[in-house]
Amino acid sequence: MLRALAGKMKIRVLSWAAVERGEAEGTDGIISIRPSAEHDAENLDLALAQATGGEVGAVLVQRFDDIAIPAFGPYCGPVIEHVAEALEFGRRIAEQTPEGSLVVHCQMGVSRSAAMALALLTQELGPGAEEEAVAALLRGDPEGRMHPNPLLVSMADSCLFRYGQLEAALAYACPRYVKWRDHWREAALDPERHWEQAKRIRTRRRTE
């Protein structure tokens, strides 16, 4: 489990599997980030209901894929409304339970959920504390697995009026993020060509 703390509200980043294991138990709110395509989520939904005590409005479900461009093959990236919605959800949870906790999860708990948690941490800490927000997120990642989704980070910068300061602070502190960001910047130049390359690599790996 990856943890991050900011102010009075505790923000945790989890994987899908960790939520199903019950690691979100007792939280006050959960942002559940899922793939854009429908997946069997019966066990996940049961775990979310149990974690929040079935509280109405305690779970926000969002659907988009872990890509940092609008579309990539059959996959759909996040849009700025996802970030705005998550930030509003975070504000409401903080108002209802100032010393409570909020969980953000995606499939693996390292990219989409990490970026959204960073946005929430940045909101919680206030303007001028972008470096502190990044440090809080990365302290919860001792194994260095996080690489926050670059498109979500950029959108958080816009939603929170940080004018690139959040992205700059993250790029300075997290080499894995920079590598991930540069990968998607290159893919954005010719998404169709990069998608065809990705398909060939996947086919070769399956064959091997």
BALOBA-1460 file (C-alpha; in Angstrom, 3 decimals):
// residues 208
<rec num="1" residu="m" x="0.000" y="0.000" z="0.000"/>
<rec num="2" residu="l" x="1.211" y="3.490" z="-0.854"/>
<rec num="3" residu="r" x="0.456" y="6.326" z="1.541"/>
<rec num="4" residu="a" x="0.590" y="10.086" z="1.410"/>
<rec num="5" residu="l" x="-0.344" y="12.622" z="4.066"/>
<rec num="6" residu="a" x="-1.402" y="16.222" z="3.716"/>
<rec num="7" residu="g" x="-2.877" y="18.562" z="6.312"/>
<rec num="8" residu="k" x="-5.551" y="16.856" z="8.386"/>
<rec num="9" residu="m" x="-7.005" y="14.619" z="5.692"/>
<rec num="10" residu="k" x="-5.078" y="11.459" z="4.903"/>
<rec num="11" residu="i" x="-4.859" y="10.524" z="1.230"/>
<rec num="12" residu="r" x="-3.969" y="6.963" z="0.296"/>
<rec num="13" residu="v" x="-3.104" y="5.417" z="-3.063"/>
<rec num="14" residu="l" x="-4.068" y="1.789" z="-3.583"/>
<rec num="15" residu="s" x="-4.228" y="-0.772" z="-6.351"/>
<rec num="16" residu="w" x="-7.443" y="-2.519" z="-7.404"/>
<rec num="17" residu="a" x="-6.227" y="-5.726" z="-5.735"/>
<rec num="18" residu="a" x="-5.435" y="-3.914" z="-2.477"/>
<rec num="19" residu="v" x="-8.979" y="-2.544" z="-2.308"/>
<rec num="20" residu="e" x="-10.391" y="-6.027" z="-2.872"/>
<rec num="21" residu="r" x="-8.156" y="-7.274" z="-0.014"/>
<rec num="22" residu="g" x="-9.877" y="-4.790" z="2.294"/>
<rec num="23" residu="e" x="-7.080" y="-2.231" z="2.628"/>
<rec num="24" residu="a" x="-9.498" y="0.673" z="2.092"/>
<rec num="25" residu="e" x="-11.561" y="-0.374" z="5.101"/>
<rec num="26" residu="g" x="-12.926" y="2.538" z="7.137"/>
<rec num="27" residu="t" x="-12.117" y="5.308" z="4.675"/>
<rec num="28" residu="d" x="-14.445" y="8.277" z="4.263"/>
<rec num="29" residu="g" x="-14.305" y="8.449" z="0.481"/>
<rec num="30" residu="i" x="-12.921" y="6.492" z="-2.466"/>
<rec num="31" residu="i" x="-12.141" y="7.566" z="-6.014"/>
<rec num="32" residu="s" x="-12.302" y="4.383" z="-8.093"/>
<rec num="33" residu="i" x="-10.469" y="4.822" z="-11.409"/>
<rec num="34" residu="r" x="-11.226" y="2.028" z="-13.854"/>
<rec num="35" residu="p" x="-10.472" y="1.248" z="-17.518"/>
<rec num="36" residu="s" x="-12.751" y="2.817" z="-20.100"/>
<rec num="37" residu="a" x="-13.911" y="-0.643" z="-21.244"/>
<rec num="38" residu="e" x="-16.263" y="-2.573" z="-18.994"/>
<rec num="39" residu="h" x="-14.569" y="-5.114" z="-16.717"/>
<rec num="40" residu="d" x="-15.934" y="-7.505" z="-14.141"/>
<rec num="41" residu="a" x="-15.904" y="-5.380" z="-10.991"/>
<rec num="42" residu="e" x="-18.359" y="-7.237" z="-8.758"/>
<rec num="43" residu="n" x="-15.754" y="-8.017" z="-6.097"/>
<rec num="44" residu="l" x="-14.408" y="-4.483" z="-6.291"/>
<rec num="45" residu="d" x="-17.842" y="-2.931" z="-5.857"/>
<rec num="46" residu="l" x="-18.499" y="-5.135" z="-2.839"/>
<rec num="47" residu="a" x="-15.157" y="-4.107" z="-1.324"/>
<rec num="48" residu="l" x="-15.907" y="-0.413" z="-1.919"/>
<rec num="49" residu="a" x="-19.312" y="-0.683" z="-0.264"/>
<rec num="50" residu="q" x="-17.809" y="-2.493" z="2.701"/>
<rec num="51" residu="a" x="-14.939" y="-0.018" z="3.018"/>
<rec num="52" residu="t" x="-17.288" y="2.977" z="3.197"/>
<rec num="53" residu="g" x="-20.075" y="1.299" z="5.140"/>
<rec num="54" residu="g" x="-22.367" y="1.680" z="2.143"/>
<rec num="55" residu="e" x="-22.438" y="5.442" z="2.622"/>
<rec num="56" residu="v" x="-24.272" y="7.134" z="-0.264"/>
<rec num="57" residu="g" x="-21.955" y="9.451" z="-2.192"/>
<rec num="58" residu="a" x="-18.780" y="8.055" z="-0.631"/>
<rec num="59" residu="v" x="-17.545" y="6.483" z="-3.886"/>
<rec num="60" residu="l" x="-16.705" y="8.310" z="-7.099"/>
<rec num="61" residu="v" x="-16.235" y="6.024" z="-10.118"/>
<rec num="62" residu="q" x="-14.271" y="7.333" z="-13.097"/>
<rec num="63" residu="r" x="-13.488" y="5.487" z="-16.337"/>
<rec num="64" residu="f" x="-10.443" y="6.212" z="-18.475"/>
<rec num="65" residu="d" x="-7.288" y="4.410" z="-19.499"/>
<rec num="66" residu="d" x="-3.681" y="4.934" z="-18.439"/>
<rec num="67" residu="i" x="-2.569" y="6.883" z="-21.482"/>
<rec num="68" residu="a" x="-1.370" y="10.481" z="-21.587"/>
<rec num="69" residu="i" x="-2.902" y="11.477" z="-24.921"/>
<rec num="70" residu="p" x="-6.633" y="11.704" z="-25.718"/>
<rec num="71" residu="a" x="-6.744" y="8.376" z="-27.581"/>
<rec num="72" residu="f" x="-4.360" y="5.509" z="-28.308"/>
<rec num="73" residu="g" x="-5.706" y="2.606" z="-30.345"/>
<rec num="74" residu="p" x="-8.864" y="1.469" z="-28.522"/>
<rec num="75" residu="y" x="-7.918" y="3.305" z="-25.310"/>
<rec num="76" residu="c" x="-9.398" y="6.595" z="-24.059"/>
<rec num="77" residu="g" x="-7.403" y="9.040" z="-21.957"/>
<rec num="78" residu="p" x="-8.634" y="11.279" z="-19.151"/>
<rec num="79" residu="v" x="-10.297" y="14.631" z="-19.730"/>
<rec num="80" residu="i" x="-10.091" y="17.706" z="-17.546"/>
<rec num="81" residu="e" x="-13.602" y="17.079" z="-16.192"/>
<rec num="82" residu="h" x="-12.258" y="13.969" z="-14.460"/>
<rec num="83" residu="v" x="-9.772" y="16.075" z="-12.503"/>
<rec num="84" residu="a" x="-12.297" y="18.796" z="-11.691"/>
<rec num="85" residu="e" x="-14.776" y="16.162" z="-10.499"/>
<rec num="86" residu="a" x="-12.170" y="14.457" z="-8.306"/>
<rec num="87" residu="l" x="-11.064" y="17.755" z="-6.759"/>
<rec num="88" residu="e" x="-14.671" y="18.679" z="-5.937"/>
<rec num="89" residu="f" x="-15.184" y="15.216" z="-4.437"/>
<rec num="90" residu="g" x="-12.048" y="15.689" z="-2.324"/>
<rec num="91" residu="r" x="-13.234" y="19.093" z="-1.094"/>
<rec num="92" residu="r" x="-16.580" y="17.630" z="-0.082"/>
<rec num="93" residu="i" x="-14.996" y="14.755" z="1.844"/>
<rec num="94" residu="a" x="-12.615" y="17.180" z="3.592"/>
<rec num="95" residu="e" x="-15.506" y="19.448" z="4.570"/>
<rec num="96" residu="q" x="-17.562" y="16.552" z="5.908"/>
<rec num="97" residu="t" x="-14.678" y="14.873" z="7.754"/>
<rec num="98" residu="p" x="-11.679" y="17.229" z="8.093"/>
<rec num="99" residu="e" x="-9.541" y="14.620" z="9.821"/>
<rec num="100" residu="g" x="-10.792" y="11.735" z="7.727"/>
<rec num="101" residu="s" x="-9.227" y="9.776" z="4.896"/>
<rec num="102" residu="l" x="-9.597" y="9.505" z="1.151"/>
<rec num="103" residu="v" x="-8.481" y="6.565" z="-1.024"/>
<rec num="104" residu="v" x="-7.662" y="6.809" z="-4.710"/>
<rec num="105" residu="h" x="-7.211" y="3.564" z="-6.600"/>
<rec num="106" residu="c" x="-6.597" y="2.433" z="-10.162"/>
<rec num="107" residu="q" x="-5.450" y="-0.901" z="-11.581"/>
<rec num="108" residu="m" x="-1.877" y="-0.893" z="-10.251"/>
<rec num="109" residu="g" x="-1.823" y="2.147" z="-7.973"/>
<rec num="110" residu="v" x="1.167" y="3.827" z="-9.617"/>
<rec num="111" residu="s" x="0.028" y="6.073" z="-12.489"/>
<rec num="112" residu="r" x="-3.576" y="7.279" z="-12.747"/>
<rec num="113" residu="s" x="-4.287" y="7.100" z="-9.021"/>
<rec num="114" residu="a" x="-0.875" y="8.589" z="-8.174"/>
<rec num="115" residu="a" x="-1.541" y="11.591" z="-10.416"/>
<rec num="116" residu="m" x="-5.030" y="12.118" z="-9.011"/>
<rec num="117" residu="a" x="-3.734" y="11.793" z="-5.444"/>
<rec num="118" residu="l" x="-1.085" y="14.409" z="-6.260"/>
<rec num="119" residu="a" x="-3.811" y="16.760" z="-7.456"/>
<rec num="120" residu="l" x="-5.707" y="16.224" z="-4.186"/>
<rec num="121" residu="l" x="-2.564" y="16.719" z="-2.098"/>
<rec num="122" residu="t" x="-1.806" y="19.933" z="-3.968"/>
<rec num="123" residu="q" x="-5.327" y="21.184" z="-3.333"/>
<rec num="124" residu="e" x="-5.120" y="20.242" z="0.337"/>
<rec num="125" residu="l" x="-1.797" y="22.003" z="0.922"/>
<rec num="126" residu="g" x="-2.681" y="25.166" z="-0.996"/>
<rec num="127" residu="p" x="-0.837" y="27.432" z="-3.450"/>
<rec num="128" residu="g" x="2.938" y="27.541" z="-3.239"/>
<rec num="129" residu="a" x="3.265" y="24.065" z="-1.720"/>
<rec num="130" residu="e" x="3.710" y="22.105" z="-4.942"/>
<rec num="131" residu="e" x="7.098" y="20.718" z="-3.917"/>
<rec num="132" residu="e" x="5.672" y="19.693" z="-0.557"/>
<rec num="133" residu="a" x="2.776" y="17.918" z="-2.270"/>
<rec num="134" residu="v" x="5.172" y="15.999" z="-4.524"/>
<rec num="135" residu="a" x="7.346" y="15.083" z="-1.540"/>
<rec num="136" residu="a" x="4.304" y="13.858" z="0.387"/>
<rec num="137" residu="l" x="3.259" y="11.635" z="-2.512"/>
<rec num="138" residu="l" x="6.735" y="10.186" z="-3.056"/>
<rec num="139" residu="r" x="7.295" y="9.502" z="0.645"/>
<rec num="140" residu="g" x="4.525" y="6.961" z="0.312"/>
<rec num="141" residu="d" x="6.403" y="5.208" z="-2.491"/>
<rec num="142" residu="p" x="9.622" y="3.838" z="-0.951"/>
<rec num="143" residu="e" x="10.044" y="1.321" z="-3.773"/>
<rec num="144" residu="g" x="10.014" y="4.066" z="-6.403"/>
<rec num="145" residu="r" x="7.221" y="2.510" z="-8.474"/>
<rec num="146" residu="m" x="5.104" y="5.614" z="-9.078"/>
<rec num="147" residu="h" x="5.053" y="7.421" z="-12.414"/>
<rec num="148" residu="p" x="2.013" y="9.730" z="-12.256"/>
<rec num="149" residu="n" x="0.039" y="10.036" z="-15.476"/>
<rec num="150" residu="p" x="1.429" y="13.148" z="-17.246"/>
<rec num="151" residu="l" x="-1.863" y="14.226" z="-18.804"/>
<rec num="152" residu="l" x="-3.595" y="14.173" z="-15.431"/>
<rec num="153" residu="v" x="-0.724" y="16.134" z="-13.867"/>
<rec num="154" residu="s" x="-1.005" y="18.775" z="-16.587"/>
<rec num="155" residu="m" x="-4.758" y="18.988" z="-16.073"/>
<rec num="156" residu="a" x="-4.287" y="19.315" z="-12.304"/>
<rec num="157" residu="d" x="-1.906" y="22.218" z="-12.934"/>
<rec num="158" residu="s" x="-4.654" y="23.901" z="-14.960"/>
<rec num="159" residu="c" x="-7.534" y="23.139" z="-12.593"/>
<rec num="160" residu="l" x="-5.583" y="24.421" z="-9.593"/>
<rec num="161" residu="f" x="-4.089" y="27.436" z="-11.434"/>
<rec num="162" residu="r" x="-0.512" y="26.393" z="-10.696"/>
<rec num="163" residu="y" x="0.735" y="27.346" z="-14.172"/>
<rec num="164" residu="g" x="3.165" y="24.440" z="-14.568"/>
<rec num="165" residu="q" x="4.603" y="24.590" z="-11.055"/>
<rec num="166" residu="l" x="3.209" y="21.192" z="-10.082"/>
<rec num="167" residu="e" x="4.568" y="19.475" z="-13.186"/>
<rec num="168" residu="a" x="7.956" y="21.120" z="-12.715"/>
<rec num="169" residu="a" x="8.172" y="20.020" z="-9.083"/>
<rec num="170" residu="l" x="7.274" y="16.448" z="-10.003"/>
<rec num="171" residu="a" x="9.744" y="16.338" z="-12.924"/>
<rec num="172" residu="y" x="12.533" y="17.516" z="-10.615"/>
<rec num="173" residu="a" x="11.816" y="14.896" z="-7.954"/>
<rec num="174" residu="c" x="10.697" y="11.838" z="-9.946"/>
<rec num="175" residu="p" x="12.859" y="10.487" z="-12.811"/>
<rec num="176" residu="r" x="10.319" y="7.754" z="-13.552"/>
<rec num="177" residu="y" x="7.723" y="10.435" z="-14.208"/>
<rec num="178" residu="v" x="10.057" y="12.223" z="-16.636"/>
<rec num="179" residu="k" x="10.634" y="9.006" z="-18.567"/>
<rec num="180" residu="w" x="6.877" y="8.348" z="-18.738"/>
<rec num="181" residu="r" x="6.150" y="11.955" z="-19.751"/>
<rec num="182" residu="d" x="8.751" y="11.891" z="-22.531"/>
<rec num="183" residu="h" x="7.387" y="8.589" z="-23.823"/>
<rec num="184" residu="w" x="3.927" y="10.089" z="-24.246"/>
<rec num="185" residu="r" x="5.246" y="13.314" z="-25.723"/>
<rec num="186" residu="e" x="6.878" y="11.256" z="-28.456"/>
<rec num="187" residu="a" x="3.736" y="9.145" z="-28.940"/>
<rec num="188" residu="a" x="1.654" y="12.305" z="-29.293"/>
<rec num="189" residu="l" x="3.609" y="13.269" z="-32.426"/>
<rec num="190" residu="d" x="2.264" y="10.253" z="-34.330"/>
<rec num="191" residu="p" x="-0.196" y="8.205" z="-32.236"/>
<rec num="192" residu="e" x="-1.110" y="5.801" z="-35.041"/>
<rec num="193" residu="r" x="2.504" y="4.835" z="-35.726"/>
<rec num="194" residu="h" x="3.236" y="4.354" z="-32.031"/>
<rec num="195" residu="w" x="0.095" y="2.255" z="-31.617"/>
<rec num="196" residu="e" x="1.172" y="-0.035" z="-34.449"/>
<rec num="197" residu="q" x="4.612" y="-0.367" z="-32.845"/>
<rec num="198" residu="a" x="3.014" y="-1.179" z="-29.494"/>
<rec num="199" residu="k" x="0.850" y="-3.862" z="-31.101"/>
<rec num="200" residu="r" x="3.872" y="-5.487" z="-32.750"/>
<rec num="201" residu="i" x="5.770" y="-5.532" z="-29.445"/>
<rec num="202" residu="r" x="2.820" y="-7.124" z="-27.642"/>
<rec num="203" residu="t" x="2.437" y="-9.757" z="-30.360"/>
<rec num="204" residu="r" x="6.141" y="-10.607" z="-30.218"/>
<rec num="205" residu="r" x="6.058" y="-10.929" z="-26.430"/>
<rec num="206" residu="r" x="3.061" y="-13.254" z="-26.547"/>
<rec num="207" residu="t" x="4.787" y="-15.377" z="-29.169"/>
<rec num="208" residu="e" x="7.988" y="-15.574" z="-27.149"/>
